Each structure stands twice: as C-alpha cells, then as structure tokens.
C-alpha cells in the first residue's frame, strides 16, 4: 500500500527524535566516563554526565539567539522587499498562508548556483535566503515547491531542532578533545599509578574506555547528526507537498538543482546542511556518503512519486520535460 503524507511525516519525526536522543545519550555517556577517569571516583559519574549535557544545553541557547544572523552574514545574504522581488515575495506569502506561519524575512544571495535555505529560531523569527540562480533557473511551480520545502522547515521547527543537535555534537567533540589533551599531558600516567582511589584495576579499565570513547564518540555523533539532517530533509519534502498538493514542482526543482554543476561559492561545510540541496557536492556527484547532510536526490524524487502513485525513475533528469531539438 502506498505511503500517505501523514505516514511519512510521522515516521520521519519519530526517527529524528530517536536520533537526537542518541546524541544526548552519547554526550552524557562520554561525560560520565571522562568524569570517572579524571576524578578516579565512581561517585562522579552522575554529576559529570549532567555537567556535560548542561554545557551542551547552554551552548545551544547561545547559538539559538545568535545563529541565524551569523549564517546570513556568512552567506552574503541581503534583505529584499516586495518592491525588489514582487513575484518571489508573492510566492512566499502564498506558502506562508498555507503553512499558517508568519511571513518570513526574505534575503537574496548574489550567486547564480540555484539553492535556498531557511533559518531562525522559530516561525516568528524566521528568514529564507534564495540565490539569484534559483530565481533565474526555476519556473513559478518549481519555486513554489522549494519555498514550501523551506517553510516546512520553519513550520516543523527543523532549524531549532537541527541547531540543538549540531551544538550537542560540537560539545561531544570539545569534551573528547579536552580529555585527549588531558591524557597527553600526563593524566593517563597519573591515573594508572594512583593507588589511593581504591579503584585498582577498574580505574585503569575505565581510563582506557574513556580514551576509546573520546576517539569514537565524535565520529559516532557526527554520523547521527547527518542522519538527523537527512530525516528532516525527507520530512520537509513531504510537508512541502502537503502544503502545495503538487509534488511535480518539487520533483522538477530537485532534479534541476541536482543536475546544475555550478558551485555555490558562499557555501561551506559548516552551513551546507541548511540548504535545500547539498551545495558541497562530493566528487562522485552523489549524496550516498554516511557523512552527507542530504539524502540522495533520486531517493527524494522517488519518495515524492510514491505519494502521487507514480512509478520510480532511474535518474533525476527523467522527471524533467523533454525539450524538442530545433532543426536537423
């Protein structure tokens, strides 16, 4: 039986929450083991775990209020009004009404590679940024599909959600780096010689476990972060179609952007997860890497086609209309 809008939305939300809880669990576990290894006291386990999670939460709150301004500045985005871009703002206003969210602030990025992103801490403080290339290369129906996707990120609180997960992942990396530096400067030798703690061989085992976790936890957390990002992209695709009731514009927009080879100069690996489609394209031209921020475009297109009862396609270009050749 074909999946419905609500089946896919519910599944993607559950997967995202589960992955986010996994990141928090890894942060707490790493903090707990490092706390025991540094203090050489089992009683430090719970306070250390709580401290690690608390640091992550505080960092998230700081980024919550300042993150969107920083991203827009780094991307070279300039705010526009209805006088500057009447058609664009008309499309966004239509989608905002359908999504029942306030009209976001609209920014343009002076880059001819087609792409877009949404940012902000909640629907009342949201912004969308669109490249000049997106306006030049997409028709109105395709533009509606992209804007519905981006405003779905706003309506679903994806930006806040992804921000929290991203900062938690960063906290894991910082905590692991602290412990590895501590060990390098003699913490491990002191722990192995310490006989006053009463932990004996258990202390050495915990210290080794902490070392292993400090090396592996950032990698694990990064993988989970990328999985969260991919789930939220699937969710925004389906939610966007729910708003427009038209999967074809979004399908064609995905195909056009994926097949466009022009690089997005202002994007980098710190901001790539925000964009409609990954602007940092792997050398293979696919998004199948475990560390990719976006699902493969073909998978996204075929999930949309499943919603409308259409058969899957073998390549993104198959959903684009065939342009007749002129002349012989």
NORQUIBEL-V765383 format. One record per helix or strand of 2 or more residues. SS is the DSSP state (alpha for helix, beta for strand). FROM is the first residue (numbers start at 1). LEN is the number of residues. If there is no record, write none. Layout:
[[SS:FROM:LEN] [SS:FROM:LEN]]
This chain:
[[alpha:5:35] [alpha:44:31] [beta:77:3] [alpha:86:14] [beta:105:5] [beta:116:5] [alpha:123:3] [beta:126:6] [alpha:132:6] [alpha:140:16] [alpha:158:36] [alpha:201:44] [alpha:247:13] [alpha:272:3] [alpha:297:11] [alpha:316:4]]
